[in-house]
Amino acid sequence: MSRKVLLDSNQLNIILHRLACQLVEKHTDFKETVLIGIQPRGIYVAERLEKILKEEYGLDDIKMGQLDITFYRDDFRRGEKPLEANKTRIDFIVEDKCVVFIDDVLYTGRSIRAALTAIQSFGRPKEIELLSLIDRRFSRHLPIQPDYNGRQVDAINEEKVKVSWKENDGEDAVYLISK
């Protein structure tokens, strides 16, 4: 198995700052916007962006939540072992708000489809946008595209994109892993 560095810690930090800047350009004060990290790994991107928005742009009133999509997935009962649910934490109203889904890697689009279904349990957003750190653009099964994109990666199906975070992997980096 080979592992190629796509983004090191510095490059990842630059991309996160650019994405935060794009969010500010579109949503200004975030009064009508909520950020939702998709469990399990989108929450790390969302937390980093929230920190940048608060510390560098002075936006203290950002509403940020976490959405578990486990039971909304179309492959929920297809594996040999049952999927384990994560935590959903949405302690604000999404009705008539702009919801920005945040995920680490956009691959087939199936996780986002599940998130679109899951968010309906919390109300009807005015608009839904998608921010992905990595877009595997040639791997889509559904017609889903990000509104905000950190980096596009052309990976073939046998290759895997792995986003490592200091919080749980000991380093910030993005790898392309080949078998």
N, CA and C atoms as an extended XYZ file, in Angstrom:
537
Properties=species:S:1:pos:R:3:atomname:S:1:resname:S:1:resid:I:1 pbc="F F F"
N         0.850       -1.177        0.000 N   MET     1
C         0.000        0.000        0.000 CA  MET     1
C         0.895        1.240        0.000 C   MET     1
N         0.613        2.161       -0.907 N   SER     2
C         1.395        3.399       -0.965 CA  SER     2
C         0.543        4.574       -0.499 C   SER     2
N         1.231        5.587        0.012 N   ARG     3
C         0.551        6.752        0.574 CA  ARG     3
C         1.244        8.006        0.055 C   ARG     3
N         0.478        8.846       -0.627 N   LYS     4
C         1.003       10.096       -1.191 CA  LYS     4
C         0.353       11.268       -0.467 C   LYS     4
N         1.163       12.248       -0.063 N   VAL     5
C         0.633       13.437        0.606 CA  VAL     5
C         0.004       14.358       -0.447 C   VAL     5
N        -1.283       14.616       -0.290 N   LEU     6
C        -1.967       15.573       -1.159 CA  LEU     6
C        -1.891       16.979       -0.581 C   LEU     6
N        -2.075       17.066        0.750 N   LEU     7
C        -1.990       18.346        1.449 CA  LEU     7
C        -1.259       18.145        2.763 C   LEU     7
N        -0.286       19.001        3.020 N   ASP     8
C         0.364       18.956        4.327 CA  ASP     8
C        -0.374       19.919        5.261 C   ASP     8
N         0.091       20.035        6.479 N   SER     9
C        -0.576       20.855        7.491 CA  SER     9
C        -0.721       22.309        7.047 C   SER     9
N         0.328       22.879        6.478 N   ASN    10
C         0.301       24.272        6.036 CA  ASN    10
C        -0.699       24.474        4.895 C   ASN    10
N        -0.683       23.579        3.912 N   GLN    11
C        -1.607       23.693        2.783 CA  GLN    11
C        -3.056       23.528        3.237 C   GLN    11
N        -3.282       22.611        4.160 N   LEU    12
C        -4.617       22.383        4.701 CA  LEU    12
C        -5.117       23.634        5.428 C   LEU    12
N        -4.247       24.264        6.177 N   ASN    13
C        -4.587       25.482        6.898 CA  ASN    13
C        -4.944       26.619        5.930 C   ASN    13
N        -4.198       26.754        4.865 N   ILE    14
C        -4.483       27.778        3.851 CA  ILE    14
C        -5.857       27.549        3.231 C   ILE    14
N        -6.163       26.301        2.905 N   ILE    15
C        -7.460       25.973        2.304 CA  ILE    15
C        -8.598       26.270        3.272 C   ILE    15
N        -8.430       25.919        4.540 N   LEU    16
C        -9.474       26.199        5.529 CA  LEU    16
C        -9.713       27.704        5.660 C   LEU    16
N        -8.656       28.491        5.635 N   HIS    17
C        -8.809       29.949        5.702 CA  HIS    17
C        -9.500       30.493        4.450 C   HIS    17
N        -9.195       29.933        3.285 N   ARG    18
C        -9.853       30.366        2.046 CA  ARG    18
C       -11.340       30.023        2.089 C   ARG    18
N       -11.671       28.821        2.562 N   LEU    19
C       -13.071       28.424        2.665 CA  LEU    19
C       -13.828       29.327        3.650 C   LEU    19
N       -13.201       29.652        4.766 N   ALA    20
C       -13.823       30.560        5.740 CA  ALA    20
C       -14.082       31.923        5.102 C   ALA    20
N       -13.128       32.410        4.347 N   CYS    21
C       -13.273       33.692        3.656 CA  CYS    21
C       -14.436       33.650        2.662 C   CYS    21
N       -14.570       32.556        1.923 N   GLN    22
C       -15.675       32.417        0.975 CA  GLN    22
C       -17.021       32.403        1.698 C   GLN    22
N       -17.070       31.746        2.852 N   LEU    23
C       -18.310       31.741        3.635 CA  LEU    23
C       -18.673       33.151        4.098 C   LEU    23
N       -17.684       33.913        4.550 N   VAL    24
C       -17.925       35.290        4.998 CA  VAL    24
C       -18.397       36.152        3.832 C   VAL    24
N       -17.795       35.982        2.662 N   GLU    25
C       -18.201       36.753        1.488 CA  GLU    25
C       -19.667       36.529        1.156 C   GLU    25
N       -20.136       35.308        1.294 N   LYS    26
C       -21.519       34.975        0.935 CA  LYS    26
C       -22.504       35.268        2.072 C   LYS    26
N       -22.102       34.994        3.317 N   HIS    27
C       -23.060       35.028        4.428 CA  HIS    27
C       -22.847       36.184        5.413 C   HIS    27
N       -21.834       36.980        5.238 N   THR    28
C       -21.513       38.169        6.021 CA  THR    28
C       -21.570       37.965        7.535 C   THR    28
N       -22.738       38.137        8.160 N   ASP    29
C       -22.827       38.073        9.623 CA  ASP    29
C       -23.392       36.747       10.143 C   ASP    29
N       -23.791       35.853        9.270 N   PHE    30
C       -24.287       34.514        9.613 CA  PHE    30
C       -25.577       34.531       10.441 C   PHE    30
N       -26.317       35.628       10.395 N   LYS    31
C       -27.572       35.698       11.155 CA  LYS    31
C       -28.640       34.764       10.583 C   LYS    31
N       -28.593       34.525        9.284 N   GLU    32
C       -29.570       33.648        8.627 CA  GLU    32
C       -28.930       32.350        8.142 C   GLU    32
N       -27.738       32.045        8.637 N   THR    33
C       -26.965       30.886        8.177 CA  THR    33
C       -26.576       30.011        9.349 C   THR    33
N       -26.679       28.692        9.156 N   VAL    34
C       -26.220       27.729       10.149 CA  VAL    34
C       -25.240       26.770        9.478 C   VAL    34
N       -24.231       26.355       10.225 N   LEU    35
C       -23.236       25.398        9.732 CA  LEU    35
C       -23.511       24.047       10.363 C   LEU    35
N       -23.509       22.995        9.541 N   ILE    36
C       -23.766       21.656       10.060 CA  ILE    36
C       -22.698       20.699        9.532 C   ILE    36
N       -21.889       20.193       10.467 N   GLY    37
C       -20.882       19.193       10.124 CA  GLY    37
C       -21.537       17.827       10.041 C   GLY    37
N       -21.231       17.105        8.976 N   ILE    38
C       -21.805       15.778        8.785 CA  ILE    38
C       -20.926       14.756        9.487 C   ILE    38
N       -21.536       13.990       10.386 N   GLN    39
C       -20.831       12.956       11.133 CA  GLN    39
C       -20.397       11.837       10.190 C   GLN    39
N       -19.283       11.205       10.414 N   PRO    40
C       -18.410       11.429       11.559 CA  PRO    40
C       -17.289       12.426       11.306 C   PRO    40
N       -16.796       12.580       10.071 N   ARG    41
C       -15.553       13.327        9.876 CA  ARG    41
C       -15.747       14.764        9.414 C   ARG    41
N       -16.939       15.115        8.985 N   GLY    42
C       -17.198       16.495        8.599 CA  GLY    42
C       -17.182       17.451        9.782 C   GLY    42
N       -17.359       16.910       10.970 N   ILE    43
C       -17.377       17.772       12.155 CA  ILE    43
C       -16.011       18.398       12.412 C   ILE    43
N       -14.943       17.716       12.023 N   TYR    44
C       -13.604       18.279       12.221 CA  TYR    44
C       -13.393       19.503       11.323 C   TYR    44
N       -13.858       19.420       10.093 N   VAL    45
C       -13.770       20.565        9.176 CA  VAL    45
C       -14.628       21.706        9.725 C   VAL    45
N       -15.853       21.382       10.156 N   ALA    46
C       -16.772       22.398       10.670 CA  ALA    46
C       -16.204       23.097       11.901 C   ALA    46
N       -15.620       22.340       12.810 N   GLU    47
C       -15.044       22.937       14.021 CA  GLU    47
C       -13.870       23.850       13.694 C   GLU    47
N       -13.033       23.441       12.748 N   ARG    48
C       -11.908       24.295       12.349 CA  ARG    48
C       -12.410       25.583       11.718 C   ARG    48
N       -13.416       25.475       10.842 N   LEU    49
C       -13.968       26.669       10.202 CA  LEU    49
C       -14.621       27.596       11.223 C   LEU    49
N       -15.347       27.017       12.164 N   GLU    50
C       -15.975       27.826       13.212 CA  GLU    50
C       -14.916       28.593       14.000 C   GLU    50
N       -13.821       27.945       14.317 N   LYS    51
C       -12.735       28.597       15.072 CA  LYS    51
C       -12.146       29.763       14.270 C   LYS    51
N       -11.913       29.557       12.986 N   ILE    52
C       -11.371       30.620       12.130 CA  ILE    52
C       -12.360       31.786       12.051 C   ILE    52
N       -13.642       31.480       11.860 N   LEU    53
C       -14.661       32.530       11.749 CA  LEU    53
C       -14.765       33.348       13.027 C   LEU    53
N       -14.628       32.694       14.161 N   LYS    54
C       -14.709       33.406       15.440 CA  LYS    54
C       -13.446       34.207       15.721 C   LYS    54
N       -12.282       33.573       15.550 N   GLU    55
C       -11.024       34.221       15.931 CA  GLU    55
C       -10.552       35.275       14.933 C   GLU    55
N       -10.754       35.044       13.654 N   GLU    56
C       -10.197       35.962       12.651 CA  GLU    56
C       -11.213       36.940       12.075 C   GLU    56
N       -12.498       36.603       12.184 N   TYR    57
C       -13.516       37.485       11.629 CA  TYR    57
C       -14.425       38.056       12.712 C   TYR    57
N       -14.212       37.655       13.956 N   GLY    58
C       -14.987       38.189       15.071 CA  GLY    58
C       -16.456       37.817       15.051 C   GLY    58
N       -16.783       36.699       14.424 N   LEU    59
C       -18.177       36.261       14.331 CA  LEU    59
C       -18.475       35.308       15.491 C   LEU    59
N       -18.965       35.876       16.588 N   ASP    60
C       -19.168       35.077       17.797 CA  ASP    60
C       -20.502       34.332       17.835 C   ASP    60
N       -21.448       34.727       17.010 N   ASP    61
C       -22.782       34.135       17.093 CA  ASP    61
C       -23.029       33.128       15.968 C   ASP    61
N       -22.072       32.266       15.717 N   ILE    62
C       -22.219       31.255       14.671 CA  ILE    62
C       -22.975       30.059       15.246 C   ILE    62
N       -23.995       29.630       14.541 N   LYS    63
C       -24.733       28.444       14.953 CA  LYS    63
C       -24.141       27.254       14.213 C   LYS    63
N       -23.580       26.313       14.993 N   MET    64
C       -22.924       25.153       14.401 CA  MET    64
C       -23.449       23.884       15.041 C   MET    64
N       -23.789       22.924       14.211 N   GLY    65
C       -24.314       21.656       14.710 CA  GLY    65
C       -23.639       20.471       14.050 C   GLY    65
N       -24.072       19.293       14.484 N   GLN    66
C       -23.563       18.031       13.943 CA  GLN    66
C       -24.758       17.175       13.548 C   GLN    66
N       -24.681       16.552       12.388 N   LEU    67
C       -25.783       15.737       11.885 CA  LEU    67
C       -25.307       14.318       11.627 C   LEU    67
N       -25.971       13.357       12.291 N   ASP    68
C       -25.688       11.950       12.039 CA  ASP    68
C       -26.623       11.458       10.942 C   ASP    68
N       -26.073       10.821        9.925 N   ILE    69
C       -26.865       10.361        8.778 CA  ILE    69
C       -26.978        8.841        8.723 C   ILE    69
N       -26.497        8.157        9.736 N   THR    70
C       -26.412        6.693        9.717 CA  THR    70
C       -27.708        6.028        9.275 C   THR    70
N       -28.828        6.377        9.895 N   PHE    71
C       -30.084        5.688        9.612 CA  PHE    71
C       -30.791        6.208        8.362 C   PHE    71
N       -30.196        7.183        7.701 N   TYR    72
C       -30.750        7.719        6.461 CA  TYR    72
C       -29.988        7.226        5.235 C   TYR    72
N       -28.919        6.479        5.464 N   ARG    73
C       -28.092        5.990        4.363 CA  ARG    73
C       -28.820        4.882        3.600 C   ARG    73
N       -28.615        4.827        2.274 N   ASP    74
C       -29.260        3.776        1.490 CA  ASP    74
C       -28.556        2.423        1.629 C   ASP    74
N       -27.384        2.404        2.275 N   ASP    75
C       -26.669        1.142        2.501 CA  ASP    75
C       -26.719        0.732        3.977 C   ASP    75
N       -27.659        1.288        4.718 N   PHE    76
C       -27.734        1.076        6.168 CA  PHE    76
C       -27.764       -0.404        6.552 C   PHE    76
N       -28.533       -1.215        5.887 N   ARG    77
C       -28.669       -2.627        6.251 CA  ARG    77
C       -27.952       -3.565        5.278 C   ARG    77
N       -27.039       -3.071        4.492 N   ARG    78
C       -26.396       -3.900        3.478 CA  ARG    78
C       -25.080       -4.521        3.900 C   ARG    78
N       -24.456       -4.011        4.943 N   GLY    79
C       -23.161       -4.529        5.366 CA  GLY    79
C       -23.297       -5.759        6.245 C   GLY    79
N       -22.184       -6.416        6.467 N   GLU    80
C       -22.188       -7.605        7.310 CA  GLU    80
C       -22.320       -7.247        8.786 C   GLU    80
N       -21.776       -6.089        9.169 N   LYS    81
C       -21.920       -5.672       10.561 CA  LYS    81
C       -22.743       -4.387       10.599 C   LYS    81
N       -23.572       -4.254       11.617 N   PRO    82
C       -24.427       -3.064       11.695 CA  PRO    82
C       -23.604       -1.779       11.864 C   PRO    82
N       -24.078       -0.729       11.226 N   LEU    83
C       -23.430        0.570       11.372 CA  LEU    83
C       -23.724        1.126       12.759 C   LEU    83
N       -22.769        1.839       13.326 N   GLU    84
C       -22.966        2.467       14.630 CA  GLU    84
C       -23.304        3.933       14.430 C   GLU    84
N       -24.346        4.364       15.113 N   ALA    85
C       -24.787        5.749       14.987 CA  ALA    85
C       -23.837        6.690       15.715 C   ALA    85
N       -23.760        7.899       15.224 N   ASN    86
C       -23.012        8.975       15.862 CA  ASN    86
C       -24.006        9.917       16.518 C   ASN    86
N       -23.522       11.034       16.997 N   LYS    87
C       -24.357       11.977       17.719 CA  LYS    87
C       -24.842       13.096       16.793 C   LYS    87
N       -26.113       13.414       16.901 N   THR    88
C       -26.668       14.596       16.244 CA  THR    88
C       -26.826       15.664       17.307 C   THR    88
N       -26.349       16.867       16.988 N   ARG    89
C       -26.522       17.996       17.894 CA  ARG    89
C       -26.897       19.213       17.055 C   ARG    89
N       -28.171       19.502       17.044 N   ILE    90
C       -28.675       20.699       16.361 CA  ILE    90
C       -29.591       21.388       17.358 C   ILE    90
N       -29.053       22.387       18.055 N   ASP    91
C       -29.813       23.062       19.103 CA  ASP    91
C       -30.237       24.462       18.663 C   ASP    91
N       -30.681       24.554       17.417 N   PHE    92
C       -31.163       25.802       16.844 CA  PHE    92
C       -32.188       25.449       15.770 C   PHE    92
N       -32.885       26.443       15.306 N   ILE    93
C       -33.924       26.259       14.287 CA  ILE    93
C       -33.285       26.336       12.902 C   ILE    93
N       -33.626       25.393       12.017 N   VAL    94
C       -33.140       25.443       10.635 CA  VAL    94
C       -34.217       25.966        9.685 C   VAL    94
N       -35.431       26.084       10.183 N   GLU    95
C       -36.549       26.582        9.370 CA  GLU    95
C       -36.207       27.952        8.789 C   GLU    95
N       -36.321       28.073        7.469 N   ASP    96
C       -36.066       29.317        6.733 CA  ASP    96
C       -34.640       29.855        6.868 C   ASP    96
N       -33.702       29.022        7.248 N   LYS    97
C       -32.283       29.417        7.325 CA  LYS    97
C       -31.534       28.854        6.125 C   LYS    97
N       -30.382       29.409        5.876 N   CYS    98
C       -29.472       28.821        4.906 CA  CYS    98
C       -28.609       27.825        5.682 C   CYS    98
N       -28.689       26.573        5.312 N   VAL    99
C       -27.914       25.517        5.949 CA  VAL    99
C       -26.703       25.221        5.078 C   VAL    99
N       -25.523       25.238        5.683 N   VAL   100
C       -24.306       24.852        4.968 CA  VAL   100
C       -23.850       23.513        5.532 C   VAL   100
N       -24.014       22.460        4.734 N   PHE   101
C       -23.487       21.148        5.108 CA  PHE   101
C       -21.979       21.175        4.913 C   PHE   101
N       -21.254       20.596        5.862 N   ILE   102
C       -19.793       20.569        5.790 CA  ILE   102
C       -19.328       19.128        5.927 C   ILE   102
N       -18.526       18.659        4.964 N   ASP   103
C       -17.982       17.304        5.016 CA  ASP   103
C       -16.529       17.320        4.565 C   ASP   103
N       -15.805       16.274        4.938 N   ASP   104
C       -14.384       16.245        4.594 CA  ASP   104
C       -14.148       15.819        3.150 C   ASP   104
N       -14.779       14.729        2.710 N   VAL   105
C       -14.562       14.231        1.350 CA  VAL   105
C       -15.909       14.004        0.678 C   VAL   105
N       -16.101       14.607       -0.478 N   LEU   106
C       -17.278       14.346       -1.308 CA  LEU   106
C       -16.880       13.284       -2.316 C   LEU   106
N       -17.498       12.119       -2.193 N   TYR   107
C       -17.122       10.982       -3.024 CA  TYR   107
C       -18.290       10.642       -3.954 C   TYR   107
N       -19.184        9.739       -3.547 N   THR   108
C       -20.284        9.341       -4.420 CA  THR   108
C       -21.467       10.296       -4.365 C   THR   108
N       -21.589       11.048       -3.280 N   GLY   109
C       -22.724       11.941       -3.086 CA  GLY   109
C       -23.819       11.317       -2.239 C   GLY   109
N       -23.673       10.039       -1.904 N   ARG   110
C       -24.712        9.344       -1.135 CA  ARG   110
C       -24.840        9.863        0.301 C   ARG   110
N       -23.743       10.256        0.917 N   SER   111
C       -23.813       10.819        2.276 CA  SER   111
C       -24.583       12.134        2.271 C   SER   111
N       -24.373       12.928        1.240 N   ILE   112
C       -25.075       14.209        1.147 CA  ILE   112
C       -26.564       13.967        0.883 C   ILE   112
N       -26.891       12.990        0.062 N   ARG   113
C       -28.295       12.643       -0.154 CA  ARG   113
C       -28.944       12.263        1.164 C   ARG   113
N       -28.246       11.476        1.989 N   ALA   114
C       -28.761       11.088        3.301 CA  ALA   114
C       -28.919       12.319        4.200 C   ALA   114
N       -27.975       13.241        4.144 N   ALA   115
C       -28.050       14.465        4.952 CA  ALA   115
C       -29.246       15.321        4.533 C   ALA   115
N       -29.520       15.379        3.236 N   LEU   116
C       -30.682       16.137        2.753 CA  LEU   116
C       -31.977       15.571        3.317 C   LEU   116
N       -32.061       14.259        3.416 N   THR   117
C       -33.245       13.620        3.996 CA  THR   117
C       -33.290       13.845        5.511 C   THR   117
N       -32.149       13.673        6.177 N   ALA   118
C       -32.092       13.786        7.641 CA  ALA   118
C       -32.446       15.189        8.136 C   ALA   118
N       -32.028       16.221        7.420 N   ILE   119
C       -32.241       17.591        7.899 CA  ILE   119
C       -33.721       17.950        7.905 C   ILE   119
N       -34.524       17.257        7.116 N   GLN   120
C       -35.959       17.534        7.066 CA  GLN   120
C       -36.640       17.279        8.409 C   GLN   120
N       -36.030       16.450        9.245 N   SER   121
C       -36.579       16.198       10.579 CA  SER   121
C       -36.477       17.424       11.480 C   SER   121
N       -35.677       18.401       11.073 N   PHE   122
C       -35.436       19.590       11.891 CA  PHE   122
C       -36.106       20.836       11.323 C   PHE   122
N       -36.815       20.692       10.221 N   GLY   123
C       -37.487       21.824        9.618 CA  GLY   123
C       -37.163       21.924        8.138 C   GLY   123
N       -37.661       22.988        7.538 N   ARG   124
C       -37.446       23.201        6.102 CA  ARG   124
C       -36.532       24.408        5.901 C   ARG   124
N       -35.265       24.154        5.563 N   PRO   125
C       -34.349       25.269        5.310 CA  PRO   125
C       -34.772       26.071        4.078 C   PRO   125
N       -34.416       27.341        4.079 N   LYS   126
C       -34.661       28.183        2.908 CA  LYS   126
C       -33.760       27.753        1.764 C   LYS   126
N       -32.528       27.365        2.121 N   GLU   127
C       -31.521       27.003        1.122 CA  GLU   127
C       -30.517       26.057        1.783 C   GLU   127
N       -29.957       25.165        0.986 N   ILE   128
C       -28.911       24.271        1.482 CA  ILE   128
C       -27.716       24.370        0.551 C   ILE   128
N       -26.551       24.587        1.151 N   GLU   129
C       -25.293       24.635        0.401 CA  GLU   129
C       -24.395       23.518        0.908 C   GLU   129
N       -23.367       23.202        0.119 N   LEU   130
C       -22.429       22.149        0.487 CA  LEU   130
C       -21.001       22.665        0.411 C   LEU   130
N       -20.271       22.446        1.500 N   LEU   131
C       -18.843       22.747        1.553 CA  LEU   131
C       -18.112       21.430        1.761 C   LEU   131
N       -17.188       21.125        0.848 N   SER   132
C       -16.375       19.917        1.027 CA  SER   132
C       -14.900       20.300        0.969 C   SER   132
N       -14.141       19.713        1.856 N   LEU   133
C       -12.703       19.949        1.874 CA  LEU   133
C       -12.054       19.340        0.636 C   LEU   133
N       -12.407       18.099        0.328 N   ILE   134
C       -11.871       17.382       -0.834 CA  ILE   134
C       -13.028       16.912       -1.697 C   ILE   134
N       -12.947       17.175       -2.983 N   ASP   135
C       -13.964       16.746       -3.941 CA  ASP   135
C       -13.349       15.721       -4.886 C   ASP   135
N       -13.783       14.470       -4.748 N   ARG   136
C       -13.377       13.417       -5.692 CA  ARG   136
C       -14.334       13.493       -6.873 C   ARG   136
N       -14.110       14.419       -7.763 N   ARG   137
C       -15.111       14.827       -8.744 CA  ARG   137
C       -15.519       13.775       -9.766 C   ARG   137
N       -14.720       12.764      -10.027 N   PHE   138
C       -15.092       11.776      -11.035 CA  PHE   138
C       -15.664       10.505      -10.431 C   PHE   138
N       -16.134       10.564       -9.191 N   SER   139
C       -16.617        9.371       -8.496 CA  SER   139
C       -18.092        9.450       -8.135 C   SER   139
N       -18.826       10.406       -8.665 N   ARG   140
C       -20.196       10.660       -8.260 CA  ARG   140
C       -21.150        9.573       -8.740 C   ARG   140
N       -22.071        9.169       -7.869 N   HIS   141
C       -23.189        8.311       -8.220 CA  HIS   141
C       -24.464        9.127       -8.334 C   HIS   141
N       -24.448       10.326       -7.736 N   LEU   142
C       -25.608       11.214       -7.732 CA  LEU   142
C       -25.175       12.597       -8.214 C   LEU   142
N       -26.095       13.372       -8.784 N   PRO   143
C       -25.726       14.695       -9.310 CA  PRO   143
C       -25.614       15.752       -8.208 C   PRO   143
N       -24.582       15.620       -7.376 N   ILE   144
C       -24.356       16.517       -6.248 CA  ILE   144
C       -22.983       17.161       -6.419 C   ILE   144
N       -22.937       18.484       -6.303 N   GLN   145
C       -21.691       19.229       -6.448 CA  GLN   145
C       -21.535       20.195       -5.278 C   GLN   145
N       -20.298       20.448       -4.841 N   PRO   146
C       -20.108       21.389       -3.727 CA  PRO   146
C       -20.230       22.846       -4.176 C   PRO   146
N       -20.754       23.682       -3.275 N   ASP   147
C       -20.781       25.129       -3.507 CA  ASP   147
C       -19.435       25.743       -3.138 C   ASP   147
N       -18.788       25.141       -2.133 N   TYR   148
C       -17.470       25.576       -1.664 CA  TYR   148
C       -16.582       24.339       -1.671 C   TYR   148
N       -15.423       24.475       -2.298 N   ASN   149
C       -14.584       23.305       -2.504 CA  ASN   149
C       -13.142       23.625       -2.138 C   ASN   149
N       -12.575       22.841       -1.234 N   GLY   150
C       -11.183       23.053       -0.845 CA  GLY   150
C       -10.217       22.658       -1.940 C   GLY   150
N       -10.358       21.431       -2.418 N   ARG   151
C        -9.452       20.929       -3.456 CA  ARG   151
C       -10.123       19.784       -4.192 C   ARG   151
N        -9.944       19.747       -5.507 N   GLN   152
C       -10.438       18.628       -6.301 CA  GLN   152
C        -9.333       17.598       -6.444 C   GLN   152
N        -9.725       16.340       -6.341 N   VAL   153
C        -8.771       15.238       -6.467 CA  VAL   153
C        -9.314       14.257       -7.486 C   VAL   153
N        -8.493       13.904       -8.434 N   ASP   154
C        -8.862       12.901       -9.425 CA  ASP   154
C        -8.285       11.565       -8.978 C   ASP   154
N        -9.094       10.817       -8.244 N   ALA   155
C        -8.662        9.520       -7.729 CA  ALA   155
C        -9.507        8.437       -8.387 C   ALA   155
N        -8.859        7.352       -8.770 N   ILE   156
C        -9.622        6.240       -9.321 CA  ILE   156
C       -10.244        5.458       -8.174 C   ILE   156
N       -11.199        4.604       -8.486 N   ASN   157
C       -12.007        3.958       -7.447 CA  ASN   157
C       -11.222        3.135       -6.434 C   ASN   157
N       -10.101        2.565       -6.811 N   GLU   158
C        -9.323        1.766       -5.865 CA  GLU   158
C        -8.525        2.648       -4.899 C   GLU   158
N        -8.379        3.907       -5.219 N   GLU   159
C        -7.640        4.824       -4.355 CA  GLU   159
C        -8.589        5.431       -3.324 C   GLU   159
N        -8.030        5.718       -2.172 N   LYS   160
C        -8.817        6.288       -1.084 CA  LYS   160
C        -8.192        7.611       -0.664 C   LYS   160
N        -9.033        8.581       -0.356 N   VAL   161
C        -8.561        9.852        0.176 CA  VAL   161
C        -8.771        9.810        1.682 C   VAL   161
N        -7.708       10.030        2.436 N   LYS   162
C        -7.755        9.985        3.902 CA  LYS   162
C        -7.387       11.354        4.436 C   LYS   162
N        -8.304       11.965        5.191 N   VAL   163
C        -8.043       13.247        5.837 CA  VAL   163
C        -7.686       12.953        7.290 C   VAL   163
N        -6.504       13.342        7.688 N   SER   164
C        -6.041       13.142        9.065 CA  SER   164
C        -6.128       14.470        9.810 C   SER   164
N        -6.616       14.406       11.049 N   TRP   165
C        -6.751       15.586       11.889 CA  TRP   165
C        -5.928       15.405       13.151 C   TRP   165
N        -5.295       16.461       13.556 N   LYS   166
C        -4.470       16.450       14.760 CA  LYS   166
C        -5.242       15.917       15.967 C   LYS   166
N        -6.530       16.266       16.040 N   GLU   167
C        -7.361       15.890       17.177 CA  GLU   167
C        -7.461       14.384       17.392 C   GLU   167
N        -7.504       13.621       16.295 N   ASN   168
C        -7.661       12.177       16.467 CA  ASN   168
C        -6.624       11.332       15.730 C   ASN   168
N        -5.857       11.918       14.843 N   ASP   169
C        -4.854       11.164       14.102 CA  ASP   169
C        -3.426       11.629       14.401 C   ASP   169
N        -3.300       12.701       15.190 N   GLY   170
C        -1.984       13.188       15.565 CA  GLY   170
C        -1.333       14.140       14.578 C   GLY   170
N        -1.965       14.375       13.423 N   GLU   171
C        -1.407       15.286       12.423 CA  GLU   171
C        -2.511       15.812       11.525 C   GLU   171
N        -2.253       16.965       10.926 N   ASP   172
C        -3.143       17.521        9.912 CA  ASP   172
C        -2.528       17.221        8.555 C   ASP   172
N        -3.220       16.428        7.752 N   ALA   173
C        -2.729       16.092        6.411 CA  ALA   173
C        -3.830       15.407        5.630 C   ALA   173
N        -3.684       15.409        4.307 N   VAL   174
C        -4.592       14.673        3.440 CA  VAL   174
C        -3.718       13.754        2.577 C   VAL   174
N        -4.108       12.480        2.533 N   TYR   175
C        -3.332       11.473        1.814 CA  TYR   175
C        -4.181       10.816        0.728 C   TYR   175
N        -3.501       10.402       -0.334 N   LEU   176
C        -4.090        9.527       -1.355 CA  LEU   176
C        -3.458        8.166       -1.119 C   LEU   176
N        -4.295        7.188       -0.816 N   ILE   177
C        -3.804        5.857       -0.467 CA  ILE   177
C        -4.167        4.889       -1.596 C   ILE   177
N        -3.156        4.195       -2.105 N   SER   178
C        -3.339        3.202       -3.169 CA  SER   178
C        -3.019        1.823       -2.631 C   SER   178
N        -3.749        0.840       -3.099 N   LYS   179
C        -3.491       -0.541       -2.674 CA  LYS   179
C        -2.470       -1.207       -3.549 C   LYS   179
